[in-house]
Amino acid sequence: MKGIVFGEIRPFRVQALLKEYQEGEAVLGRLVQIKNGDKLIIGRVVDFHRLSDLLKDYDQAKLFDKRKESAVARELLSFREGIVLEIDLITALSGNTRVPLNFPVKLLSEVEFLEEFPFERNAHTGYLGHFWGTNIKAPLILQDFQTLKEAYHFFVAGQTGSGKSTLVQMLLALYNKLNPRMNFLILDTVGEFTASFKGERELFLHLKDVWWREGWEVYTPPENLALEGWELFKELCLDYEIMKHLDVPVKSVDNAKGGVDYLVIKLIEEARKQEEGTLANLFQPKRKEQITTGNLTDEIVKKVVSNLENDDEFVKSIYKRDDKARERVKAALKTPDKISKFLKALQEIVKLFTVAGTNKKTIREVVGGFLESALEGSLGKCVVLDFTLYKAGGNLLGLRSKYVRETLRWLYNAGIDLYRKSGNLNLNTLVVLEEAHNYVPKRIEEKETSTLSDEIVKYFIETRKFGIGWMCITTRPSNVRREVFDHSRVKFIGMGLTSGPDAELLKEAFGPEFLNTYRLFPDPSDPLSPKKEVCFAISGPITILSRQSPEFITVFNSKEDFLKANWE
């Protein structure tokens, strides 16, 4: 394609007349170069239209070239109609230096498709694919948060099947390769990242094959990751409605709470007795407040439950004045089937907390490793928390929310601790949160979800200075609270968001003409496509061309291409 600058010239926008064009060649969204004296201007075609009466008379040609008989003027006069391109100006270069776009583009300057990228690769350059419609690799600058002295937040959106997981795994692999001290905390609620590190399933890329250091760990509760805290334990007892097995109606929340409070007191007392009975603690018994949920064992739970049958104080803690209700609970305590169900329900909760006699770690211990890594200046860590919870039982979505909430709370506190201890260091941690619409939804009905949502938004706003960056992944940006979208400096937008509130949000964020190119993104599952293509619009400070308008890329369609571009 060849053209000449023609027609209107405005700040950051010019028009060009298409001179040479191969029929069927893609134009919209393509990158172009304009040579303007000693400067090279790079732009993108954002629109085009047909002009039916190009030049009305010879006098108009004088506006384009004062030399009436010049070759360019004569060529223009030969056109009676033509295709006019609308070109957004992205950046200007003088040699290898970026210069401001504060000058008018010269009329009749030549316009051509960009054939090679005029930037040199540096130590933090990585590639996810090519500029859309070209064979030019699209460089991204991927620096860790310690180097930047602050964190970036990322927002990844696109319909199911748009390639979000593939893109994120490639991005994580690059950040890991280029930044040896960076930490990664992946909250995996679907199971794909866990499978990637374990080498399971058929995936585009297995992270275990490209993670150059062995500093990754996968934790799957309740097998090797434990919750902690008595208040959280009580919360789960009420959520699991364990008191209903003793004939306490589910709606009687206050009564159930009284019984759960008493039950926790008895669990702590029994755990303390058993601790004091061990040789290590005969002369240094633990105080009541030192007994943690991690001290719970199956033996302790069975002992406490077996004693409840003859414990009038337990019954009184549930119903202080209702004698009839007390008798109902006493009868339930003497019914083998009911007490068995009560014990089983309690054991389901206890197994989420138990640490004693196991190789489990608590969430606090796992997250604390990031703090230690930052303080010691050692290699970064990668932790995958497998929150699919298939083996945990109960309300999976509600339980996932609690695991997410506790993890983020401990991480936030670790970030504050480091910020207070050292002004020169930050936590240098990227948090990946799948299915963000479940944790920071735009529409909130439940109080618990509202609380977690408010906390995440608070973290989003406050934690950049702590070196904690968030990567929220979702299908539709309109289903996530607007604050998350707005505070994400780096945005990856996959295909399929071309209508409704999603399109309106993208139009507002990137301008109305963004959708002209974005709508051309192919569906990777289209059976009529000659090959599977995954495309994304990328906006933010990791891009090279522009910090203002998105770059359009076609992601590498094979692992080999990805590795060749970044590892060779």
Secondary structure, DSSP 8 states (H G I E B T S, - for coil): -EEEEEEEEETTEEEEEEEE--TT---TT-EEEEEETTEEEEEEEEEEEEES---SSHHHHHTT-SSTT-HHHHHHHT-SSEEEEEEEEEEEEETTEEE---S---TT-EEEE--S------TTEEEEEEETTSS-EEEEE---HHHHTS---EEEE--TTSSHHHHHHHHHHHHHHH-TT-EEEEEESSSHHHHHHHT-S--S--HHHH--SS-EEEE-TTTSEE---HHHHHHHHHHTTGGGGGT--TT-HHHHHHHHHHHHHHHHHHHHHHHHTSGGGSSS---GGG--GGG--HHHHHHHHHHGGG-HHHHHHH-SS-HHHHHHHHHHHT-HHHHHHHHHHHHHHHTTT--TTS--EEHHHHHHHHHHHHHHT----EEEEETT-TTT-S-HHHHHHHHHHHHHHHHHHHHHHHHHH-TT----EEEEESSGGGTSBSS--SHHHHHHHHHHHHHHHHGGGGTEEEEEEES-GGGB-HHHHHT-SEEEE-S---SHHHHHHHHHHH-TTHHHHHTT---TT-TTSSS---EEEEESTTBSS-SSS-EEEEE-SSHHHHHHHHH-
